[in-house]
Amino acid sequence: MTDTIKTRADGSIDTAHYMAIGRRARAQAAAEMFGRTNAPRRSGPKITLLLPCCLLGVMQILALPGLV
């Protein structure tokens, strides 16, 4: 292998660069496995936005005193 290793200005290996390459390759492989190489991204609320609402609903159902 004749490629040079990508390094940061301080001389250390740029691990973020190689992690990004790995993530792209993993995402591409997963997309090919499920036949979604050109699938449009879905728009909608993020899971992180729904989590507090779900927790509040669970607390209300359980009627835990002091949590609602």
OpenMM code with the backbone's topology and positions (N, CA, C; nanometers):
from openmm import Vec3, app, unit

residues = "MET THR ASP THR ILE LYS THR ARG ALA ASP GLY SER ILE ASP THR ALA HIS TYR MET ALA ILE GLY ARG ARG ALA ARG ALA GLN ALA ALA ALA GLU MET PHE GLY ARG THR ASN ALA PRO ARG ARG SER GLY PRO LYS ILE THR LEU LEU LEU PRO CYS CYS LEU LEU GLY VAL MET GLN ILE LEU ALA LEU PRO GLY LEU VAL".split()
positions = [
    Vec3(0.0841, -0.1174, 0.0000),
    Vec3(0.0000, 0.0000, 0.0000),
    Vec3(0.0886, 0.1237, 0.0000),
    Vec3(0.0657, 0.2115, -0.0943),
    Vec3(0.1511, 0.3294, -0.1081),
    Vec3(0.0825, 0.4567, -0.0624),
    Vec3(-0.0405, 0.4471, -0.0102),
    Vec3(-0.1103, 0.5663, 0.0372),
    Vec3(-0.0435, 0.6202, 0.1631),
    Vec3(-0.0465, 0.7520, 0.1761),
    Vec3(0.0070, 0.8124, 0.2977),
    Vec3(-0.1042, 0.8231, 0.4009),
    Vec3(-0.0674, 0.8201, 0.5251),
    Vec3(-0.1640, 0.8289, 0.6337),
    Vec3(-0.1961, 0.9757, 0.6577),
    Vec3(-0.3244, 1.0065, 0.6648),
    Vec3(-0.3667, 1.1444, 0.6891),
    Vec3(-0.3404, 1.1792, 0.8354),
    Vec3(-0.2699, 1.2894, 0.8561),
    Vec3(-0.2365, 1.3323, 0.9916),
    Vec3(-0.2858, 1.4735, 1.0171),
    Vec3(-0.2963, 1.5071, 1.1442),
    Vec3(-0.3333, 1.6419, 1.1862),
    Vec3(-0.2087, 1.7292, 1.1850),
    Vec3(-0.2284, 1.8562, 1.2141),
    Vec3(-0.1163, 1.9507, 1.2152),
    Vec3(-0.0118, 1.9136, 1.3206),
    Vec3(-0.0549, 1.8503, 1.4307),
    Vec3(0.0405, 1.8138, 1.5363),
    Vec3(0.1128, 1.6821, 1.5077),
    Vec3(0.0812, 1.6189, 1.3948),
    Vec3(0.1493, 1.4961, 1.3553),
    Vec3(0.0771, 1.3684, 1.3940),
    Vec3(-0.0284, 1.3791, 1.4731),
    Vec3(-0.1030, 1.2587, 1.5115),
    Vec3(-0.1954, 1.2168, 1.3977),
    Vec3(-0.2345, 1.0917, 1.3998),
    Vec3(-0.3218, 1.0377, 1.2950),
    Vec3(-0.4593, 1.1010, 1.3065),
    Vec3(-0.5152, 1.1415, 1.1947),
    Vec3(-0.6481, 1.2051, 1.1905),
    Vec3(-0.7550, 1.0970, 1.1978),
    Vec3(-0.7860, 1.0539, 1.3198),
    Vec3(-0.8813, 0.9449, 1.3380),
    Vec3(-1.0221, 0.9830, 1.2940),
    Vec3(-1.0597, 1.1103, 1.3079),
    Vec3(-1.1932, 1.1540, 1.2660),
    Vec3(-1.2122, 1.1313, 1.1159),
    Vec3(-1.1083, 1.1551, 1.0395),
    Vec3(-1.1134, 1.1338, 0.8947),
    Vec3(-1.1420, 0.9869, 0.8628),
    Vec3(-1.0709, 0.8971, 0.9296),
    Vec3(-1.0882, 0.7548, 0.9030),
    Vec3(-1.2200, 0.7018, 0.9585),
    Vec3(-1.2663, 0.7566, 1.0700),
    Vec3(-1.3976, 0.7165, 1.1223),
    Vec3(-1.5083, 0.7589, 1.0266),
    Vec3(-1.4961, 0.8783, 0.9671),
    Vec3(-1.5967, 0.9248, 0.8714),
    Vec3(-1.6000, 0.8344, 0.7483),
    Vec3(-1.4843, 0.7927, 0.7010),
    Vec3(-1.4792, 0.7005, 0.5868),
    Vec3(-1.5482, 0.5691, 0.6228),
    Vec3(-1.5205, 0.5166, 0.7416),
    Vec3(-1.5823, 0.3922, 0.7852),
    Vec3(-1.7330, 0.4031, 0.7991),
    Vec3(-1.7797, 0.5160, 0.8528),
    Vec3(-1.9244, 0.5364, 0.8684),
    Vec3(-1.9942, 0.5430, 0.7331),
    Vec3(-1.9308, 0.6131, 0.6384),
    Vec3(-1.9905, 0.6201, 0.5037),
    Vec3(-1.9959, 0.4822, 0.4400),
    Vec3(-1.8903, 0.4051, 0.4538),
    Vec3(-1.8876, 0.2707, 0.3952),
    Vec3(-1.9920, 0.1807, 0.4615),
    Vec3(-2.0063, 0.1906, 0.5941),
    Vec3(-2.1051, 0.1095, 0.6653),
    Vec3(-2.2466, 0.1488, 0.6257),
    Vec3(-2.2723, 0.2787, 0.6123),
    Vec3(-2.4049, 0.3257, 0.5717),
    Vec3(-2.4374, 0.2797, 0.4298),
    Vec3(-2.3396, 0.2859, 0.3413),
    Vec3(-2.3593, 0.2423, 0.2041),
    Vec3(-2.3882, 0.0925, 0.1983),
    Vec3(-2.3141, 0.0137, 0.2770),
    Vec3(-2.3353, -0.1313, 0.2792),
    Vec3(-2.4747, -0.1645, 0.3324),
    Vec3(-2.5173, -0.0945, 0.4369),
    Vec3(-2.6509, -0.1184, 0.4926),
    Vec3(-2.7588, -0.0797, 0.3915),
    Vec3(-2.7380, 0.0311, 0.3221),
    Vec3(-2.8353, 0.0744, 0.2220),
    Vec3(-2.8459, -0.0268, 0.1090),
    Vec3(-2.7336, -0.0827, 0.0682),
    Vec3(-2.7356, -0.1828, -0.0380),
    Vec3(-2.8019, -0.3122, 0.0090),
    Vec3(-2.7808, -0.3484, 0.1361),
    Vec3(-2.8434, -0.4693, 0.1901),
    Vec3(-2.9953, -0.4587, 0.1869),
    Vec3(-3.0471, -0.3408, 0.2140),
    Vec3(-3.1907, -0.3219, 0.2203),
    Vec3(-3.2477, -0.2616, 0.0923),
    Vec3(-3.1652, -0.2507, -0.0104),
    Vec3(-3.2118, -0.2028, -0.1408),
    Vec3(-3.2533, -0.0568, -0.1423),
    Vec3(-3.1876, 0.0251, -0.0645),
    Vec3(-3.2253, 0.1657, -0.0562),
    Vec3(-3.1078, 0.2562, -0.0907),
    Vec3(-3.0451, 0.2345, -0.2008),
    Vec3(-2.9282, 0.3154, -0.2326),
    Vec3(-2.9643, 0.4591, -0.2666),
    Vec3(-3.0829, 0.4832, -0.3214),
    Vec3(-3.1214, 0.6191, -0.3572),
    Vec3(-3.2529, 0.6592, -0.2905),
    Vec3(-3.2820, 0.6029, -0.1756),
    Vec3(-3.4071, 0.6338, -0.1066),
    Vec3(-3.4032, 0.7754, -0.0513),
    Vec3(-3.5126, 0.8495, -0.0679),
    Vec3(-3.5147, 0.9851, -0.0124),
    Vec3(-3.5211, 0.9792, 0.1398),
    Vec3(-3.4644, 1.0798, 0.2020),
    Vec3(-3.4699, 1.0864, 0.3479),
    Vec3(-3.6094, 1.1252, 0.3905),
    Vec3(-3.6559, 1.0605, 0.4951),
    Vec3(-3.7893, 1.0935, 0.5420),
    Vec3(-3.7842, 1.2205, 0.6252),
    Vec3(-3.8869, 1.2987, 0.6127),
    Vec3(-3.8936, 1.4187, 0.6939),
    Vec3(-3.9936, 1.3953, 0.8054),
    Vec3(-3.9654, 1.4469, 0.9174),
    Vec3(-4.0541, 1.4301, 1.0305),
    Vec3(-3.9813, 1.4604, 1.1587),
    Vec3(-4.0518, 1.4486, 1.2687),
    Vec3(-3.9883, 1.4800, 1.3968),
    Vec3(-3.8798, 1.3797, 1.4312),
    Vec3(-3.7812, 1.4273, 1.4994),
    Vec3(-3.6723, 1.3415, 1.5431),
    Vec3(-3.7153, 1.2647, 1.6674),
    Vec3(-3.6566, 1.1484, 1.6857),
    Vec3(-3.6871, 1.0658, 1.8023),
    Vec3(-3.6544, 1.1416, 1.9312),
    Vec3(-3.5458, 1.2185, 1.9294),
    Vec3(-3.5058, 1.2897, 2.0504),
    Vec3(-3.6105, 1.3916, 2.0916),
    Vec3(-3.6869, 1.4438, 1.9964),
    Vec3(-3.7913, 1.5388, 2.0297),
    Vec3(-3.9139, 1.4681, 2.0853),
    Vec3(-3.9352, 1.3442, 2.0464),
    Vec3(-4.0523, 1.2707, 2.0919),
    Vec3(-4.0315, 1.2063, 2.2287),
    Vec3(-3.9086, 1.1797, 2.2660),
    Vec3(-3.8816, 1.1086, 2.3897),
    Vec3(-3.9368, 1.1795, 2.5127),
    Vec3(-3.9151, 1.3099, 2.5328),
    Vec3(-3.9723, 1.3739, 2.6521),
    Vec3(-4.1247, 1.3663, 2.6534),
    Vec3(-4.1892, 1.3781, 2.5389),
    Vec3(-4.3349, 1.3682, 2.5330),
    Vec3(-4.3806, 1.2293, 2.5728),
    Vec3(-4.3120, 1.1272, 2.5271),
    Vec3(-4.3475, 0.9896, 2.5615),
    Vec3(-4.3303, 0.9657, 2.7108),
    Vec3(-4.2220, 1.0163, 2.7677),
    Vec3(-4.1989, 0.9978, 2.9100),
    Vec3(-4.3056, 1.0679, 2.9923),
    Vec3(-4.3460, 1.1862, 2.9496),
    Vec3(-4.4506, 1.2586, 3.0205),
    Vec3(-4.5810, 1.1797, 3.0150),
    Vec3(-4.6124, 1.1223, 2.8994),
    Vec3(-4.7332, 1.0413, 2.8857),
    Vec3(-4.7299, 0.9198, 2.9757),
    Vec3(-4.6153, 0.8539, 2.9860),
    Vec3(-4.6023, 0.7366, 3.0729),
    Vec3(-4.6203, 0.7775, 3.2177),
    Vec3(-4.5609, 0.8905, 3.2558),
    Vec3(-4.5753, 0.9360, 3.3941),
    Vec3(-4.7203, 0.9697, 3.4256),
    Vec3(-4.7923, 1.0264, 3.3307),
    Vec3(-4.9316, 1.0594, 3.3538),
    Vec3(-5.0166, 0.9329, 3.3656),
    Vec3(-4.9841, 0.8336, 3.2848),
    Vec3(-5.0606, 0.7076, 3.2907),
    Vec3(-5.0377, 0.6391, 3.4255),
    Vec3(-4.9152, 0.6372, 3.4703),
    Vec3(-4.8831, 0.5723, 3.5971),
    Vec3(-4.9230, 0.6574, 3.7174),
    Vec3(-4.9462, 0.7854, 3.6937),
    Vec3(-4.9856, 0.8800, 3.7992),
    Vec3(-4.8899, 0.8747, 3.9170),
    Vec3(-4.7625, 0.8853, 3.8873),
    Vec3(-4.6639, 0.8860, 3.9926),
    Vec3(-4.6632, 1.0227, 4.0604),
    Vec3(-4.6841, 1.0287, 4.1875),
    Vec3(-4.6903, 1.1583, 4.2558),
    Vec3(-4.5556, 1.2294, 4.2519),
    Vec3(-4.5616, 1.3571, 4.2239),
    Vec3(-4.4421, 1.4398, 4.2252),
    Vec3(-4.3642, 1.4406, 4.0957),
    Vec3(-4.3973, 1.3566, 4.0011),
    Vec3(-4.3247, 1.3537, 3.8742),
    Vec3(-4.3973, 1.4269, 3.7638),
    Vec3(-4.5252, 1.4540, 3.7808),
    Vec3(-4.6018, 1.5204, 3.6758),
    Vec3(-4.6304, 1.6617, 3.7180),
] * unit.nanometer
topology = app.Topology()
chain = topology.addChain("A")
for resn in residues:
    res = topology.addResidue(resn, chain)
    for name in ("N", "CA", "C"):
        topology.addAtom(name, app.Element.getBySymbol(name[0]), res)
